[in-house]
């Protein structure tokens, strides 16, 4: 009898514990004790914060390369951006921190190294430190926030990379490691306010107002630039008509690309900048294996007053590149040939009209 009584008491205690567990949450939620309610609210807010912070994304890349000339002095380069240092050289370390929310989001894009310094060449120098050196803001490549007003309309404010041109600052976004004359002499970034609209049926429209080109930190003279982009995505490819407009200056640009087959891609970029330059570039890429792609880029660039080749002079460059991918690492061996209309490339105390060079780059994206 004693054993039965003890067993009965034990079972009743277990049942009571289970009932208490099932009812614990409703009891806490309906309690009138201010301390308990505050604890529950703080716990809920902490859980919500953890969920929100989990949506923050980290990414970026690192790149390094080796460059040598087949002719010309060792320190001579084509005069285009980035892959222009002799011997073993550094590109940049790129770190992005972003959040893509349903209603709002942001991007912080930081760069460290020679490629990043070239991309943000005006940042920090317009607002020097007390000792005359550049400020640390030269590491900021992009810094913006956006609001999705609806699923068709978005507004963005801050500093963002340009919408003109085919090539981009990050080496992970380019097939070729070196860049064109058009990209190098066009805008890199804009700071301002822009509006993006999805017009439906593959059409899109962007319009914005910005500081003068590449004045990313602030506006020193209160002049502003208008920008517009009309895009059309037709499934296998897309095309964009871009424009920048300022008092006494404009730049018009068209960029497009199409997947001809599953393994063959063709791209196009053409631009004209008033009293500065004009050019056109064609891109072709083909997949050889799952890990290997081959590509060729040809560009014609006319100097109409910008002075990088010589006024009313021109240059043609041809670039052969391969992309060999191992996981997130891409090796890019590249042969480039530049031919100018006048001698501009130094070679043993003389000037040549042409320059041939080789680059082997390694780009890791994460």
Secondary structure, DSSP 8 states (H G I E B T S, - for coil): -HHHHHHHHHHHHHHHHHHHHHHHHHHHHH---HHHHHHHHHHHHHHHHHHHHTT-EEEEEEEEEEEEESSS-TT---S-SSS--SEEEEEEEEEEEEEE-SSEEEEEEEEESHHHHHHTTTTTTTT--TTS---GGGGEEEEEEEEEEETTEEEEEEEEE-SSSS--SSGGG-SSSS--HHHHHS--EEEEEEEEEEEETTEEEEEEEEESTT--S--SS--EEEEEEEEEE-SSEEEEEEEEEETTEEEEEEEEEEESSSSEEEEEEEEEETTTEEEEEEEEEEESSSSEEEEEEEEEEEESSS-SS-TTEEEEEEEEEEEEEETTEEEEEEEEEEEESS--EEETTEEESEEEEEEEEEEEE-
